[in-house]
Amino acid sequence: MHNEPVNAYEDLVQAIVTKGVHDPRLLRAMRRVPRSEFVPPDLTARAYLDQPLPIPHGQVTTQPSLVAKMIEALGLAGSEHILEVGTGYGFQTALLAHLSGFVWSVERWSDVAVTARANLARLGILNVEVAVGDGTEGLPEHAPYDAILISAAFPRVPPPLVEQLALGGRLIQPIGPGGEERVVLFEKGSEGLMRRRTIVGAHFVRLYGAHAFPG
């Protein structure tokens, strides 16, 4: 299935460690999930570079080190119920599935969702379901979620996602207008959503939906 030399995987993992990611469970998952299975076929030669890659509808896959930083900040223990907004081709989804109990992922584009489902199924990743819809609405029928990870930018967290986050749960979202953001970790307390810390600066595509940018 994989023609890349082993050191291609390891070079990417080491690039991620260099960026400050040290969670051993996460790094183990990175080694087990071949990114080449989650990029367009004509871009597999670039799969193990630490860079975003284009996918349909003007979208891009998230840079692997940025994926790793966001997942590490969630502090997953292994049993969590997770909501992911923005499936893309499923690489981040696969990592989350390795590190949690179950992942519900929402993708805006049906053709992209079909590809993600095929990618995940091909690798035997079964504790995940990819839904097509408006990610800003979440998936209330499966709430509450222990963690929510949003892979697109908007200046505020969509209210339905705050409602669907469990008390004590963590949420990560790029906060900004799209193109220059701060990736922020929030935690839900009795008073509502609390901003915990900025993880990193980054560039994300915009979040579209009923509770974000109109599109």
C-alpha positions in Angstrom: 0.0 0.0 0.0 2.8 2.4 0.9 5.8 2.9 -1.3 7.5 5.6 0.7 10.6 4.8 2.5 10.2 4.5 6.3 12.5 7.5 6.8 9.9 9.7 5.0 7.4 9.0 7.8 10.1 9.6 10.4 11.3 12.8 8.8 7.8 14.2 9.1 7.5 13.0 12.7 10.8 14.7 13.6 9.7 17.9 11.9 6.7 17.9 14.2 8.9 17.2 17.3 11.0 20.2 16.2 7.9 22.4 16.3 7.4 21.5 20.0 5.0 18.5 19.9 6.1 15.8 22.4 3.0 13.8 23.4 4.1 10.1 22.9 0.6 8.8 22.1 0.2 11.4 19.4 3.6 10.8 17.9 2.9 7.0 17.9 -0.4 7.8 16.0 1.5 10.0 13.6 3.7 7.0 12.8 0.7 4.7 12.3 -1.3 7.0 10.0 0.3 7.4 6.6 -0.5 10.9 5.3 0.1 9.7 1.8 -3.3 7.9 2.1 -5.0 11.2 2.9 -3.9 13.5 0.0 -4.9 13.7 -3.7 -3.1 10.9 -5.6 -1.1 13.3 -7.7 0.4 14.9 -4.5 1.6 11.7 -2.7 5.2 12.7 -3.4 4.6 15.7 -1.1 2.7 13.9 1.6 5.6 13.8 4.0 6.5 17.4 3.8 5.3 19.6 6.6 3.1 21.7 4.5 -0.6 22.1 3.5 -1.8 20.6 0.3 -4.7 21.6 -2.0 -7.9 19.6 -2.2 -11.1 20.4 -4.1 -13.3 23.5 -3.7 -10.3 25.8 -3.0 -9.7 24.0 0.3 -6.3 22.8 1.7 -5.3 20.1 4.1 -3.9 21.4 7.4 -0.1 21.4 7.8 0.8 18.2 9.8 2.7 20.1 12.5 -0.3 22.3 13.0 -2.7 19.3 13.2 -0.4 17.8 15.8 -0.2 21.0 17.9 -4.0 21.3 17.9 -4.6 17.7 18.8 -1.9 17.7 21.5 -3.6 20.8 23.1 -6.8 18.8 23.5 -5.0 16.5 26.0 -6.9 13.4 24.9 -6.9 10.4 27.2 -8.4 7.8 24.9 -12.1 7.5 25.6 -13.4 10.9 24.4 -16.4 11.5 22.2 -15.1 14.1 19.7 -16.7 16.5 17.1 -14.5 17.6 14.3 -15.6 20.4 12.0 -14.0 20.2 8.6 -13.0 16.6 7.7 -11.1 17.3 4.5 -9.5 14.1 3.3 -9.5 12.6 6.8 -5.9 12.7 8.0 -6.7 14.7 11.2 -9.8 12.6 11.6 -7.7 9.4 11.6 -5.3 10.7 14.2 -8.2 11.8 16.4 -9.7 8.3 16.0 -6.5 6.7 17.2 -6.5 8.9 20.3 -10.1 8.9 21.4 -13.2 6.7 21.7 -15.3 8.0 18.7 -15.1 10.8 16.3 -18.1 12.5 14.6 -16.8 14.7 11.7 -18.7 17.2 9.6 -17.7 18.1 6.1 -19.3 20.8 4.0 -18.6 19.2 0.6 -20.2 15.8 -0.2 -17.5 14.7 -2.7 -14.7 15.5 -0.1 -16.7 13.5 2.5 -16.9 10.5 0.2 -13.1 10.6 -0.3 -12.5 10.9 3.4 -14.8 8.0 4.2 -13.0 5.8 1.6 -9.6 6.8 3.0 -10.6 6.0 6.6 -12.3 2.7 5.6 -9.2 1.6 3.6 -7.1 1.8 6.7 -9.7 0.1 8.8 -10.5 3.1 11.0 -14.0 2.3 12.2 -14.6 4.5 15.3 -15.5 7.5 13.1 -18.5 8.7 11.2 -18.3 11.5 8.5 -21.5 13.5 8.0 -22.1 16.1 5.3 -23.6 19.4 6.6 -23.1 22.7 8.2 -20.3 22.3 10.7 -21.3 25.5 12.6 -24.6 23.7 13.6 -22.6 20.8 15.0 -24.3 17.4 15.4 -26.7 17.9 18.3 -28.0 14.4 18.1 -24.7 13.0 19.3 -23.8 15.7 21.9 -22.4 16.3 24.3 -18.8 16.1 23.1 -15.7 16.0 25.3 -13.7 17.8 22.7 -14.4 19.8 19.6 -11.8 20.7 16.9 -12.7 23.2 14.2 -10.4 23.4 11.2 -11.6 26.7 9.7 -11.5 30.3 10.9 -14.1 32.7 12.2 -13.8 35.5 14.8 -16.2 33.8 17.2 -17.0 30.3 18.3 -20.4 29.3 16.8 -23.0 29.2 19.7 -24.3 25.6 18.8 -20.8 24.3 19.2 -20.5 25.9 22.7 -23.9 24.3 23.6 -22.8 20.9 22.4 -19.5 20.9 24.3 -19.6 19.0 27.6 -18.9 20.8 30.9 -15.2 20.6 31.3 -14.7 19.9 27.6 -12.1 21.5 25.4 -12.6 23.3 22.1 -10.0 24.5 19.6 -10.7 27.0 16.9 -8.7 29.4 14.7 -10.0 32.8 15.8 -9.8 35.4 13.0 -11.1 36.5 9.6 -9.6 33.7 7.5 -6.0 34.0 6.4 -4.3 35.1 9.6 -5.5 33.6 12.9 -4.7 32.7 16.4 -5.5 29.0 17.1 -7.1 29.2 20.6 -7.9 26.6 23.2 -11.1 27.1 25.1 -12.6 25.2 28.0 -16.3 25.0 29.0 -17.0 25.9 32.6 -20.1 26.6 34.6 -20.0 30.2 33.3 -19.7 29.2 29.7 -16.7 29.1 27.3 -13.4 30.3 28.8 -10.4 31.1 26.7 -7.4 29.1 28.1 -4.5 29.9 25.8 -3.3 30.7 22.3 -1.7 27.6 20.8 -0.1 29.1 17.7 -0.5 31.6 14.9 -1.7 30.1 11.6 -3.4 30.7 8.3 -6.8 28.9 7.8 -9.6 28.9 5.2 -12.8 30.6 6.4 -15.5 28.8 8.3 -18.8 29.0 6.4 -22.2 28.3 7.7 -25.3 29.6 9.5 -23.2 30.7 12.5 -20.1 31.9 10.6 -19.4 33.5 7.2 -22.3 33.3 4.8 -21.6 31.0 1.8 
